[in-house]
């Protein structure tokens, strides 16, 4: 047993952490996260040059990583600095293009951006609810909702059904109607409207591939949440040590001390399951552990975000004070790739078969 | 014991309902329902409609032009207003400064200030908190020094709600540094047009502007604007904070929010199922409904006690704690229900409200974040627990 990072991953972690600390201050992040195009194209290119995107892909796909541990390191570092670049879409697209055996060199060098269109208004989380349809000549019809990366995409990968079977299609972003928007926690996404849209079928019977991409995305989001929760926690403990009321630091009040300790405990638990889910990614039980981790992240995230705000008091309610942006991101992660209840239901369904 | 309203109270309820049906403008109710677009003009309009009816200053005694309602009647009125999506009246003049002047103000202050509160000519805001004085309000540092017939104010106030619409502010200021911090505080009325005052907006977590910082630099205020005695302002502050506690639980708002969440959950689909048929979501919703049902009765019990004893007791802190938590839980559900569609920044989908989900839900995530304030402001839930620890538990 060894919980230490491998040499390669430690270098990746150090390099990325240093770069983001130097180049991606919260002030800079907030200046790009909430206005079109909701990311920083220059930083996007620098991340590509640093090898961050290649670290998310397997060697066969042209990368040098792609394991759960690699994904975790990248997204935890990005969670700590609230990176709003559309990297989640890149990761999921990379998994899907790999499964389809498609070249992805232009994805990994950052020059072609992909959106990943899975969820729909009536199918927010569960892949079996997907209703978008394809006809015999691969024309797609349906509405894809909260599509990660759609606001900047050149190409869009679409999960749609043909005679009940879930297939994966690729469309040019210029061939579909995209309604782009920024999100309340920064970054962008879009609605994708398909109406007899010409598409290329790239993978038939794509259930397993879509599930794998989703599991990888869940590991990424859980890791991002762990990074963001750690910073929210650090900021809270710092504040408890600095802020004085009633002639003493508020951190001297036991009522607050114990709640800060509870935050620490929940973060450690969330980190543990995230490590486990990352380790299982690609294996037979990947989905099960991804669901466990995402359920726990949903619960811990709400506690950490709400307690960080409450213990700070009014200052945390302001846009100017950074913890508010961490709280928003932590909470909204529960709205991506399945919320805490959705993943709990999946674990509940497993109880019968145990 | 009888948990039902009396015949008179039911008749009153019908009268309020009829009034709201007849006089609450549809566009104002729509803005309240959508949690979007309630303007100063709309707030002024509703203020004027209530004033004309004599139902604006519900907390004022009859002698000062109040309707003379019992606590239960006030509760019924608030509940019906929430149900009808009437805007909450701006409380600073009517519910806060009014009662203070009626108890502590001079005849001149009462005669000049009170009518202008009712008419809406003056919009008051509150200068209490400071960057260094939040929960520990008595540590406030904004100085007011007596010079001839004036006080000269220097310092900074913060969290001044809707100050951007106001022309007047009432402030707690330090007039003495002798003795205990509570003993050197005074209550001053200040015209916001006075030279040396600067109001700056504070942008909130969800992007909205409802609170402000107010900076005072050598601001000269006539000494006749002092309310009560110099250095006795803390008594007034405490009176103001404890005076009007009906409605502190926000039961009417939570009842309305519960109905909204039920409607959303019956509309949203998860595959072939409605969200409300998903057991885990339904369980969350049912639990809040149970909590709220208990809160309604707890609230009425405390109202009844206030009515019997003439004043609310410290137990009302229970209403503040539990009421804010229930409201926040409902906001959590309203956000959660939307799934991925909770994420769009409201400003980006204002016309897309129809496009992106059930009607009037574009602000659900924003409201969830904004409503974290309810367990912080007006004495945080930690401070409410301290009050209960001291006064009820006597620990």
Interface residues (C-beta under 8 A of the other chain):
Chain A: X34 X119 X121 X122 X123 X124 X125 X126 X128 X129 X145 X146 X179 X181 X182 X183 X184 X185 X189 X191 X244 X245 X246 X247 X255 X256 X302 X306 X309 X310 X313 X314 X316 X317 X318 X319 X320 X324 X327 X328 X331 X332 X334 X335 X336 X339 X341 X344 X345
Chain B: X129 X132 X134 X135 X136 X139 X158 X159 X202 X203 X204 X205 X206 X207 X269 X270 X271 X272 X278 X279 X280 X281 X284 X332 X335 X336 X338 X339 X340 X341 X342 X343 X344 X345 X346 X348 X349 X352 X355 X356 X357 X365 X366 X368 X369 X372 X373 X375 X376 X377 X380 X381 X382 X385
